[in-house]
Amino acid sequence: MKKILLFLAVVLISCGQEKKTEKKKATYGQISIATSQKDESTSSSSQVDLTNYGIGPVKDLVFSDIDDKMVQLGKQLYDQKCTACHKFDKRYIGPALNGLYDRRSPSWVMNIMLNPIEMVKKDPVAMQLLEEYNNVIMYNQNLTYDEARAIAEYLR
């Protein structure tokens, strides 16, 4: 009888628990962005959203043939500015980049490179990624459009 009562008590206690949401702040220099940490089973970096173009100067980038010169420049820039936080084949400080364009539109990728601070404040995908990656905001590399475009070409 005691075992049954103990079992019922445990079941009742566990049924009444809710997932807790804890507010945290991400900081970037003097910028502070309120975020919430949620218990989610699906990572934001693996979710697909090809209709979101992000927030920034790029409205609708459509790739054409691969430009080999741009790829070479993009590799150089990627090696200089991106490898501290990103790897192609595994999660690091930031998301893995392998298959990036299967998950994100080219415009979104360009806008996160050109406009990371506003993106994490206003873009729902960027906000989810901020939460998933421990409130680490992508550093603004102050890329020009042409530099970001070269990195985007390399990431293809």
Secondary structure, DSSP 8 states (H G I E B T S, - for coil): -HHHHHHHHHHHHHHT-----EEEEEEETTEEEEEEE---SS-GGGS-BSS---SSS-S-----S--HHHHHHHHHHHHHHTTTT--SSS-SSS---TTHHHHB-HHHHHHHHH-HHHHHHH-HHHHHHHHHTTT---------HHHHHHHHHHH-
